[in-house]
């Protein structure tokens, strides 16, 4: 899941349990829709991307820089996880909002397409509730 700074989901995807998180980064970033801004034309991509040590790979950093996205990814063995804590709580809060949906907390659906549909509905409800405040 890719969220904005306030925790609203921008792009959602599901994968198998045995797939590493770093392999899902490229499709999730490609799935971000154009972001409407108050001035000028729509932004096609975020300015920077925060990630934990699971995304610390040179090919991902190169791929992000080639698209004009500044990678803010913690390095294995060098950075502490406390620096990311101020940015990480937003994604953890969004995951807690998703866990509040009973159908997503226990995976009742066998088909991945059904589970993705329910996840998309839950993300839509999260956005609706957040934007109506």
C-alpha positions as CSV (number, residue, x, y, z in Angstrom):
1,X,0.0,0.0,0.0
2,X,1.2,3.5,-0.9
3,X,-0.2,6.4,1.2
4,X,0.1,10.1,1.1
5,X,1.5,12.1,4.0
6,X,-1.8,12.1,5.9
7,X,-2.3,8.4,5.5
8,X,-4.9,8.3,2.7
9,X,-4.3,5.2,0.5
10,X,-3.1,6.1,-3.0
11,X,-2.4,2.7,-4.4
12,X,-3.3,-0.8,-3.1
13,X,-2.2,-4.2,-4.2
14,X,-2.1,-7.7,-2.8
15,X,0.5,-10.4,-3.2
16,X,1.3,-13.9,-2.1
17,X,2.5,-14.5,1.4
18,X,5.9,-15.8,0.2
19,X,6.7,-12.7,-2.0
20,X,9.1,-10.1,-0.6
21,X,7.7,-6.6,-0.1
22,X,10.4,-5.0,-2.3
23,X,9.1,-6.8,-5.4
24,X,5.7,-5.0,-5.0
25,X,7.2,-1.5,-4.9
26,X,7.4,-0.9,-8.6
27,X,3.8,-1.9,-9.5
28,X,2.5,0.1,-6.5
29,X,4.3,3.3,-7.5
30,X,3.2,2.8,-11.1
31,X,-0.4,2.5,-9.9
32,X,-0.5,5.9,-8.2
33,X,-3.1,8.1,-10.0
34,X,-2.4,11.7,-11.0
35,X,-2.5,13.9,-7.9
36,X,-4.5,17.0,-8.2
37,X,-2.8,20.1,-6.9
38,X,-4.1,23.5,-6.1
39,X,-1.9,25.3,-8.6
40,X,-0.5,24.1,-12.0
41,X,-1.0,20.8,-13.7
42,X,-1.6,17.5,-12.0
43,X,1.4,15.7,-10.5
44,X,2.1,12.3,-12.0
45,X,4.3,11.1,-9.1
46,X,5.2,11.9,-5.5
47,X,8.2,14.0,-4.7
48,X,9.7,11.5,-2.3
49,X,9.1,8.0,-1.0
50,X,9.7,6.8,2.5
51,X,10.5,3.1,3.1
52,X,11.9,0.8,5.7
53,X,14.9,-1.4,5.4
54,X,13.0,-4.0,3.5
55,X,13.2,-1.8,0.4
56,X,17.0,-1.1,0.6
57,X,18.1,-2.2,-2.8
58,X,20.2,-0.3,-5.3
59,X,18.0,-1.2,-8.3
60,X,14.9,0.2,-6.5
61,X,16.7,3.4,-5.6
62,X,17.9,3.8,-9.2
63,X,14.4,3.2,-10.5
64,X,12.9,5.8,-8.2
65,X,15.5,8.4,-9.1
66,X,15.0,7.8,-12.8
67,X,11.4,8.8,-12.3
68,X,12.2,11.9,-10.3
69,X,11.2,10.5,-6.9
70,X,13.6,11.0,-4.0
71,X,14.1,7.7,-2.1
72,X,14.1,8.1,1.7
73,X,14.8,4.5,2.5
74,X,16.7,3.4,5.6
75,X,19.9,1.6,4.9
76,X,20.6,-1.9,6.3
77,X,23.2,-1.8,9.1
78,X,23.6,2.0,8.9
79,X,20.3,3.8,9.8
80,X,18.3,3.3,12.9
81,X,14.6,2.6,12.6
82,X,13.8,5.6,14.9
83,X,14.4,8.1,12.1
84,X,11.6,6.5,10.1
85,X,9.3,6.4,13.0
86,X,7.9,9.9,12.5
87,X,6.8,8.9,8.9
88,X,6.0,5.2,9.5
89,X,3.2,5.8,12.0
90,X,0.9,7.1,9.2
91,X,1.1,3.8,7.3
92,X,0.7,1.8,10.5
93,X,-2.4,3.9,11.3
94,X,-3.9,3.2,7.8
95,X,-3.2,-0.5,8.3
96,X,-5.1,-0.3,11.6
97,X,-8.0,1.3,9.8
98,X,-8.0,-1.5,7.3
99,X,-7.8,-4.1,10.1
100,X,-11.0,-2.6,11.5
101,X,-12.9,-4.1,8.5
102,X,-13.9,-7.6,9.6
103,X,-13.8,-9.1,6.1
104,X,-10.2,-8.0,5.7
105,X,-9.1,-8.9,9.2
106,X,-9.9,-12.5,8.5
107,X,-9.5,-13.4,4.9
108,X,-12.8,-15.0,4.0
109,X,-12.5,-14.8,0.2
110,X,-10.5,-17.4,-1.6
111,X,-10.2,-15.5,-4.8
112,X,-7.6,-12.8,-4.9
113,X,-9.8,-10.6,-7.1
114,X,-12.6,-10.6,-4.5
115,X,-10.2,-9.8,-1.7
116,X,-8.7,-6.9,-3.7
117,X,-12.2,-5.6,-4.4
118,X,-13.1,-5.6,-0.7
119,X,-9.7,-3.9,0.1
120,X,-10.5,-1.2,-2.5
121,X,-13.9,-0.7,-1.0
122,X,-12.4,-0.4,2.5
123,X,-9.8,2.2,1.1
124,X,-12.6,4.1,-0.5
125,X,-14.4,4.3,2.8
126,X,-11.3,5.4,4.6
127,X,-10.8,8.2,2.1
128,X,-14.5,9.2,2.4
129,X,-14.4,9.3,6.2
130,X,-11.2,11.2,6.2
131,X,-12.2,13.8,3.6
132,X,-15.6,14.5,5.2
133,X,-14.0,15.6,8.5
